[in-house]
Each structure stands twice: as C-alpha cells, then as structure tokens.
Amino acid sequence: MKPGLTPAELRSLPVTIDLVTAARAFGIGRTKAYQLARTGTFPCRVLQVGRNYRVSTADLQTALGLSPKAPASGDPGTTGGQPPSDEKEG
C-alpha cells in the first residue's frame, strides 16, 4: 500500500477523487475502503456513480480537519470575501 497523503497533496486534489485515493488519506486499505463504502460507514460522504465510488475532496478535507481549498479571488461567482448584498444597484 502507498503511504498516506500530505496536507499539500490533499489541497491539490481535484474536486472529486476515487475511493482508493480517499482511503489512502485515511490510512485505509482498498478492501476495507470498499467494505466501508458499501456499508455506509466510510469516514466521509461517498457518492456512488454507476458502479464507481467518488469522494468529494472538500468532504475529505473537512473529515481530516483541513479547511477546503478556497476559490481564487478572480474566480467567477466569488465576491472577494464579502457576502452578497440584498440591496439593488441603481
């Protein structure tokens, strides 16, 4: 089995990852990970897509006590750290 993932590696993961990669982060083997996913007891939320299991990287990071990666300030849909205002422009 490959060693676990570092915090830097965890923060660089894509939006969703396969179950085996998520299991590595928890120090769980492949067989145990699939057993936990089937019984609904994996340490974080697991999504079943067809016959495949996927794990949200944000859920994984939260379960491990890491804050999920914040969107970059130039990303669409962000408000530069300010909550959206209810006031209308004009």
C-alpha positions in Angstrom: 0.0 0.0 0.0 1.2 3.5 -0.8 1.8 5.9 2.1 -0.8 8.5 3.1 -1.2 11.9 1.6 0.4 15.1 2.9 -1.7 18.2 3.5 -0.2 19.8 0.4 -1.2 16.8 -1.7 -4.7 16.8 -0.2 -5.1 20.5 -1.1 -4.0 19.9 -4.7 -6.5 17.2 -5.4 -9.3 17.7 -8.0 -12.9 18.3 -6.9 -13.7 14.6 -6.6 -11.4 11.6 -6.2 -11.7 7.8 -6.4 -12.3 5.8 -3.3 -8.8 4.3 -3.1 -7.2 7.8 -3.1 -9.5 8.9 -0.3 -8.8 5.7 1.6 -5.0 6.5 1.3 -5.6 9.8 3.0 -7.2 8.0 6.0 -4.6 5.2 6.0 -7.2 2.6 5.0 -6.6 -0.2 2.5 -8.5 -0.8 -0.7 -10.5 -3.7 0.5 -11.6 -2.1 3.8 -12.4 1.1 1.9 -14.9 -0.7 -0.4 -16.3 -2.6 2.6 -16.9 0.7 4.5 -18.4 2.4 1.4 -20.8 -0.5 0.8 -22.0 -0.3 4.4 -22.2 3.5 4.5 -19.5 3.8 7.2 -16.6 5.3 5.3 -15.2 8.3 7.3 -16.7 10.8 4.9 -19.5 11.0 2.4 -19.1 8.7 -0.6 -21.0 9.1 -3.8 -21.9 6.1 -6.0 -21.8 7.0 -9.7 -22.9 3.9 -11.6 -20.6 1.2 -10.4 -17.9 3.6 -9.2 -17.4 5.4 -5.9 -16.3 9.0 -5.8 -15.4 11.2 -2.8 -15.7 15.0 -2.7 -12.3 16.4 -1.9 -13.9 19.1 0.2 -15.7 16.5 2.3 -12.4 14.5 2.7 -10.5 17.6 3.8 -13.2 18.5 6.3 -13.2 15.0 7.7 -9.4 15.2 8.1 -9.7 18.6 9.9 -8.3 20.6 6.9 -10.1 23.6 5.6 -11.2 23.1 2.0 -9.3 24.9 -0.7 -10.8 28.5 -1.0 -11.6 29.7 -4.5 -9.2 32.1 -6.0 -10.3 35.8 -5.8 -10.6 36.1 -9.6 -12.9 33.0 -9.9 -16.4 33.7 -11.2 -19.0 33.5 -8.5 -16.8 34.9 -5.8 -17.5 38.2 -4.1 -14.0 39.0 -2.9 -14.7 37.7 0.6 -17.8 39.9 1.0 -21.2 38.4 1.5 -23.7 39.2 -1.3 -25.7 42.3 -0.7 -29.5 42.3 -0.8 -29.5 45.9 -2.0 -30.3 46.6 -5.6 -28.0 48.7 -7.7 -29.3 51.9 -9.0 
